[in-house]
Amino acid sequence: MADIFDLTVIGSGPGGYVAAIRAAQLGMKVAVVEKWPTFGGTCLNIGCIPSKALLHASELYEEAGHQFRQFGIDVSPRLNLPQMLQHKDDTVTANVSGIEFLFKKNKITAFRGTGSVVNAGRVLVTPESGPGIAIETKNIIIASGSVPASLPGIAVDEQKVVTSTGALKFKEVPKRLLVIGGGIIGLELGSVWGRLGSKITVVEFLPAILPGLDSEAARQTQRNLQKQGMEFRLSTKVTGIEKRSDGVLNVRLEPAQGGEPVFVEADAVLVAVGRKPFTDGLGLENAGVALDERGRIRTDHQFKTNVPGIYAIGDVIAGAMLAHKAMDEGHAVAEVIAGQKPHVNYANIPSVMYTSPEVAWIGKSEDELKAAGIEYKAGKFPFTANGRAKAMLATSGYVKILADVATDRVLGAQIIAKSAGEMIHEIAVLMEFSGSAEDLGRTTHAHPTLSEAVKEAALMCGDGAIHI
């Protein structure tokens, strides 16, 4: 008789591999189905990890060419793009190899091929060649992730017109890169190639970049990026791309609400208009698994679908498409299956954009608090008044903390700064325990650190900061 697994996970991205490992820790016999040659899904292979490798490397190149001399370091950097791309690839290899090691360590059985749900107790694995393999399993977790969204009439070839995947492996720096979409992915990858020499034009359908971010932070971020050479065309849509015989792309732009078109030339176009859940080939219809109006798998608060024994997590269900959100859900769903009662606090999930400076935010924005009629106070402290930031030539940005007027409980925060993605977590911990701005302001912070700006912003919610 074939082995019967306690759990089979379809997809080995951040949500899937965490769910598998946590389930194994809890004593389950676990299988993972992955169609790619390597584990880790989009995030580790063609998303979070490789993009951060290029972001960091391109920042060092930019600093070497412009800031080093102010520190007393005279150099003339020369871009070695093949080596930079090799660093990116080496980083990916190290991370995906780590997942493979963790699967072996936790005695997780891996099946290579496309996974589809036959019914609540069976998954079919279809490899690239050879016969299919049927897995008998007590529970199934669908963690198949997401893929880039497309635009009607825009053909992606991953050479000249690319998604985020193609933008990670340009063989040469495009002289002119047009980015469709003013969200996190477009701005991050646009900033990479902008630092390496591209002229970046960002086209955004909405009247502002980074929808959902605190509007003040979005405006400040746009100003920062404009100073770095990015051009923004807001309230504008791309309606066509024509490739000329000389390889140049003629991009047709129109006002978002309609009007006369204009044409701009580009050497490459990055389509970064969001992502959509990936459910193709999963057999969900035959298995009776319900989807919502946006093609996401419907789940309850315990990640259960409408079919008993089938669960779903990550980008394929409702909520923010964030790797760490999927990881928390993977951890939690394994515990649900084990009979425990975990909880994911969706009101307290940080977001980070890894531009320079970074932008990090958590909880409510001022716009949301105003719309909800909640009385709040805002404490804001600029990095121009932070001693460590001055020493690092990193004074661009600020910390803003939003607290309830009546209770002083912190409701949200935004940080624009070098290493903002690291600093946001002390606010996340505070909010997880319903802490107040006074709690944060009275907590000792080491001096001199960038994190002192968090303390000072919290003090601004009370009698005022010390250093401004």
C-alpha positions in Angstrom: 0.0 0.0 0.0 1.3 3.5 -0.9 2.3 5.9 1.8 -0.4 8.1 3.2 0.8 11.6 4.1 -0.8 13.6 6.9 -0.2 16.7 4.8 0.6 17.6 1.2 1.6 21.1 0.3 1.3 22.3 -3.3 4.0 25.0 -3.8 7.3 25.6 -1.9 7.3 29.4 -1.7 7.4 31.3 1.6 4.0 30.1 2.6 4.3 26.5 1.4 7.8 25.8 2.8 7.0 27.3 6.2 3.8 25.3 6.4 5.6 22.1 5.5 8.4 22.6 8.0 6.0 23.6 10.8 3.8 20.6 10.2 6.9 18.3 10.3 7.9 19.9 13.6 4.5 19.0 14.9 5.0 15.4 14.0 3.2 15.1 10.7 4.3 13.1 7.7 4.6 15.8 5.0 4.9 15.9 1.2 5.7 19.0 -0.9 4.9 19.3 -4.6 7.0 21.8 -6.6 7.0 22.2 -10.4 10.1 24.4 -10.6 13.6 22.9 -10.6 14.3 24.7 -7.3 12.4 25.3 -4.1 11.4 28.7 -2.8 8.8 29.9 -5.3 8.7 33.4 -6.8 10.2 35.1 -3.7 13.4 33.2 -3.5 13.9 32.5 -7.2 12.7 35.5 -9.2 11.3 38.0 -6.6 12.2 39.2 -3.1 15.7 37.7 -2.8 17.3 38.4 -6.3 15.8 41.9 -6.4 17.3 42.7 -3.0 20.7 41.5 -4.2 20.5 43.9 -7.1 19.1 46.7 -5.0 22.0 46.4 -2.5 24.7 46.1 -5.2 23.4 49.0 -7.2 23.2 51.2 -4.0 26.9 50.4 -3.4 27.7 51.4 -7.0 25.8 54.6 -6.6 27.5 55.4 -3.3 30.9 54.7 -4.6 30.4 57.1 -7.5 28.8 59.9 -5.5 29.2 59.7 -1.7 32.5 58.0 -1.1 34.6 61.1 -1.8 32.7 62.9 0.9 33.8 60.2 3.3 37.4 60.7 2.2 37.4 57.7 -0.2 38.5 58.5 -3.7 37.5 55.8 -6.2 36.2 55.7 -9.8 33.8 52.7 -9.9 33.3 50.8 -13.1 30.1 48.7 -13.6 30.7 45.0 -14.1 27.1 44.0 -14.8 27.8 40.3 -15.5 29.4 40.0 -12.0 26.5 41.9 -10.4 24.1 39.5 -12.0 26.3 36.6 -10.9 26.1 37.8 -7.3 22.3 37.9 -7.7 22.3 34.3 -9.0 24.7 33.1 -6.3 22.4 34.7 -3.6 19.4 32.8 -5.1 21.3 29.5 -5.2 22.3 29.9 -1.5 18.8 30.5 -0.4 17.0 27.8 -2.4 19.7 25.3 -1.4 18.9 26.3 2.2 15.2 25.3 1.7 16.3 21.9 0.2 18.4 21.3 3.3 15.6 22.2 5.7 13.3 19.8 3.9 15.8 17.0 4.3 16.4 17.9 7.9 12.7 17.7 8.7 12.2 14.5 6.7 9.8 16.2 4.2 9.2 14.2 1.0 9.5 16.3 -2.2 7.7 15.5 -5.5 8.8 17.3 -8.6 6.0 18.2 -11.1 2.8 20.1 -11.3 0.4 19.4 -8.5 -3.4 19.2 -9.0 -6.1 18.3 -6.6 -8.1 15.2 -7.5 -10.2 15.4 -4.4 -9.8 16.1 -0.7 -7.6 13.0 -0.2 -5.6 12.9 -3.3 -3.1 15.0 -5.2 -1.8 14.2 -8.7 1.8 15.1 -9.5 2.5 15.4 -13.2 6.2 15.6 -13.9 7.7 17.1 -17.1 8.3 13.6 -18.4 7.1 10.2 -17.3 3.8 9.0 -15.7 1.8 10.9 -13.1 2.1 10.1 -9.4 -0.9 10.0 -7.1 -0.4 11.1 -3.5 -2.8 9.9 -0.8 -3.0 12.5 1.8 -5.2 13.4 4.8 -4.9 17.2 4.3 -3.9 19.5 1.4 -2.6 23.0 1.5 -2.6 25.1 -1.7 0.2 27.5 -1.7 0.6 28.1 -5.4 1.4 31.8 -5.1 0.9 34.5 -7.8 2.1 35.6 -11.2 2.5 39.1 -12.7 -0.7 40.7 -13.9 -0.9 41.7 -17.6 -2.3 44.6 -19.6 -4.6 44.1 -22.6 -2.8 44.6 -25.8 0.7 44.6 -24.3 2.7 41.5 -25.3 5.5 40.5 -22.9 8.6 38.8 -24.4 10.8 39.1 -21.3 13.5 40.6 -23.6 12.3 44.2 -24.4 8.9 44.2 -22.8 9.4 42.4 -19.4 7.8 41.6 -16.2 9.8 41.6 -12.9 11.3 38.3 -14.0 12.9 39.8 -17.1 13.9 43.0 -15.3 16.2 40.9 -13.1 18.4 39.7 -16.0 18.9 42.5 -18.6 22.2 41.7 -20.3 22.9 45.4 -20.6 21.6 48.5 -19.0 18.7 49.9 -21.0 19.3 53.6 -21.9 15.6 54.4 -21.4 13.5 52.1 -19.2 9.7 52.9 -19.0 8.0 51.4 -16.0 4.3 50.8 -16.1 3.0 50.9 -12.6 4.0 53.1 -9.6 3.8 50.3 -7.0 6.6 48.7 -5.0 7.9 46.3 -7.7 8.1 48.9 -10.4 9.8 51.5 -8.2 12.3 49.0 -6.7 13.4 47.6 -10.0 13.3 51.0 -11.7 15.6 52.3 -9.0 18.1 49.5 -9.6 18.5 50.3 -13.3 18.3 54.0 -12.7 21.3 53.8 -10.4 23.1 51.7 -13.1 22.5 54.4 -15.8 19.0 54.0 -17.2 16.7 57.0 -17.7 13.6 55.9 -15.8 10.0 57.0 -16.6 7.2 55.7 -14.4 3.7 55.7 -15.8 1.0 55.3 -13.2 -2.8 55.2 -13.9 -3.7 56.7 -10.6 -3.0 60.3 -9.6 -0.4 59.2 -7.0 2.2 56.4 -6.6 2.1 53.7 -4.0 -1.7 53.4 -3.5 -2.5 52.5 0.1 0.6 54.2 1.6 0.1 57.3 3.8 -0.3 60.1 1.3 2.4 62.3 2.9 4.8 59.4 2.7 3.9 58.7 -0.9 4.5 62.4 -1.8 7.9 62.4 0.0 8.9 59.2 -1.7 8.1 60.6 -5.1 10.2 63.7 -4.4 13.1 61.5 -3.3 12.9 59.4 -6.4 12.6 62.5 -8.6 15.8 63.8 -7.1 17.4 60.6 -8.2 16.4 61.2 -11.8 13.0 59.3 -12.1 10.3 61.0 -14.1 6.7 60.4 -13.2 3.7 60.5 -15.5 0.7 60.2 -13.2 -3.0 59.8 -14.2 -1.7 58.2 -17.4 -2.2 54.8 -19.1 -0.2 52.8 -21.6 -2.4 51.7 -24.5 0.1 50.2 -26.9 3.8 49.4 -27.6 5.2 49.2 -31.1 8.7 47.8 -31.7 10.5 49.6 -34.5 13.0 47.9 -36.9 15.9 49.5 -34.9 14.7 47.9 -31.7 13.4 51.1 -30.1 10.0 50.8 -28.5 7.3 53.4 -29.3 5.1 53.6 -26.3 1.6 55.1 -26.6 0.4 57.0 -23.6 -3.0 58.5 -23.0 -4.6 60.4 -20.1 -6.2 57.9 -17.6 -9.6 59.4 -18.2 -9.2 59.6 -22.0 -7.7 62.2 -24.4 -5.1 62.7 -27.0 -2.3 60.2 -27.1 1.4 61.0 -26.9 4.3 58.7 -27.9 7.5 58.2 -25.9 10.6 56.2 -26.9 12.0 53.5 -24.7 14.7 50.8 -25.0 12.8 48.5 -22.6 9.5 48.5 -20.8 8.8 46.9 -17.4 5.2 45.9 -16.9 4.6 46.1 -13.1 0.9 46.5 -12.7 0.5 44.0 -9.8 0.1 40.3 -9.4 -2.7 37.8 -9.6 -3.3 34.5 -7.9 -2.0 31.5 -9.7 -4.6 28.7 -9.8 -4.1 27.3 -13.4 -3.9 23.6 -13.6 -4.7 23.0 -9.9 -7.9 21.1 -10.6 -9.9 23.3 -8.2 -13.1 23.2 -10.3 -13.2 19.5 -10.4 -12.4 19.3 -6.7 -15.2 21.8 -6.0 -13.0 24.4 -4.4 -14.7 27.8 -4.5 -13.1 31.0 -5.9 -14.1 34.6 -5.3 -14.8 37.2 -7.9 -11.1 38.0 -8.3 -10.0 34.4 -8.8 -8.7 33.9 -5.3 -9.5 30.8 -3.3 -12.2 31.4 -0.7 -11.1 30.5 2.9 -12.4 31.1 6.4 -10.4 32.5 9.3 -8.7 29.1 9.7 -7.6 28.9 6.0 -10.2 26.2 5.3 -11.7 26.1 1.9 -15.3 25.0 1.3 -14.0 21.4 0.8 -13.1 19.7 4.1 -9.4 18.8 4.3 -8.3 21.4 1.7 -6.7 24.6 2.9 -5.1 27.6 1.1 -2.7 30.3 2.1 -0.5 33.2 0.7 -1.0 35.1 -2.5 -3.7 32.7 -3.7 -6.2 33.9 -1.0 -7.4 37.3 0.0 -5.1 39.9 1.6 -1.8 41.6 0.9 0.5 39.7 -1.4 3.5 39.8 0.9 5.9 36.9 1.5 5.9 37.4 5.3 2.1 37.4 5.4 2.2 34.0 3.6 4.9 32.8 6.0 2.8 33.6 9.0 -0.2 31.9 7.4 1.9 28.8 6.6 3.0 28.7 10.3 -0.6 29.1 11.5 -2.3 26.7 9.1 0.0 23.8 10.1 -1.0 24.5 13.7 -4.7 24.6 12.8 -4.3 21.1 11.2 -2.6 19.9 14.3 -5.6 21.0 16.4 -4.0 24.2 17.8 -5.6 27.7 17.8 -3.1 30.1 16.2 -3.8 33.7 15.1 -2.5 35.9 12.4 -2.9 39.6 13.2 -3.6 41.1 9.8 -3.9 44.6 11.3 -0.2 44.4 12.3 1.7 43.3 9.2 4.5 45.7 8.1 5.2 46.6 4.5 8.6 47.7 3.1 9.8 49.1 -0.2 13.5 48.7 -0.6 14.3 51.8 -2.5 16.9 54.3 -1.3 15.8 55.5 1.2 13.6 52.6 2.2 9.9 53.1 3.0 8.3 51.1 5.7 4.8 51.3 7.2 2.5 49.4 9.5 -1.1 49.8 10.8 -3.3 52.8 9.8 -2.3 55.8 7.8 -3.5 59.3 8.5 -5.8 59.0 5.5 -7.4 55.9 6.9 -7.8 57.4 10.4 -9.4 60.6 9.0 -11.8 58.5 6.8 -12.8 56.4 9.9 -13.3 59.5 12.0 -10.8 58.4 14.6 -9.2 61.2 16.6 -5.4 60.7 16.5 -2.2 62.6 17.2 0.9 62.4 14.9 4.5 62.6 16.1 7.0 63.2 13.4 10.8 63.4 13.7 13.1 64.1 10.7 16.5 62.3 10.2 18.1 65.7 9.6 18.0 65.9 13.5 19.5 62.5 14.1 23.2 62.3 14.9 23.9 58.9 13.4 22.1 59.8 10.2 24.3 62.9 9.8 27.4 60.8 10.2 26.1 58.4 7.5 25.0 61.1 5.1 21.5 59.5 5.4 19.4 62.4 6.6 16.6 62.0 4.0 13.3 60.9 5.5 11.5 60.8 8.8 9.6 58.7 11.3 5.9 59.4 11.8 3.9 57.7 14.6 0.1 57.9 14.9 -1.5 57.4 18.3 -5.1 57.5 19.6 -5.9 60.8 21.3 -7.8 59.2 24.2 -5.7 56.2 24.9 -2.2 57.0 23.4 -2.2 53.5 21.8 -0.1 53.5 18.7 -2.3 52.9 15.6 0.2 53.1 12.8 3.6 54.4 11.7 5.6 55.2 8.6 9.4 55.4 8.3 11.3 56.8 5.3 15.0 56.1 6.0 18.0 54.0 5.4 17.2 50.7 7.0 13.6 51.6 7.6 12.7 48.0 7.0 14.7 47.0 10.1 13.4 49.9 12.3 9.7 49.2 11.7 9.7 46.0 13.7 10.1 47.6 17.1 6.8 49.5 16.3 5.3 46.2 15.2 6.2 44.5 18.5 4.8 47.5 20.4 1.5 47.4 18.5 1.2 43.6 19.0 1.0 44.3 22.7 -1.2 47.4 22.3 1.5 49.7 23.5 1.3 53.4 23.7 3.5 56.2 22.3 4.6 57.0 25.8 5.7 53.4 26.3 7.9 53.8 23.2 9.1 57.2 24.1 10.2 56.0 27.6 12.1 53.0 26.2 15.8 53.4 26.2 17.4 53.5 22.7 21.1 53.2 22.2 22.9 56.3 21.1 23.9 57.1 18.4 21.5 55.0 16.3 19.0 55.7 13.6 16.4 54.0 15.8 16.5 57.0 18.2 14.3 58.8 15.6 11.6 56.3 16.5 11.8 57.2 20.2 11.8 60.9 19.3 8.8 60.6 17.1 7.0 58.8 20.0 7.9 61.7 22.2 6.4 64.1 19.7 3.1 62.5 20.4 3.4 63.9 24.0 5.3 66.9 25.2 7.7 67.0 22.3 11.0 65.5 21.2 14.4 66.5 22.8 16.5 67.0 19.7 14.2 69.3 17.6 
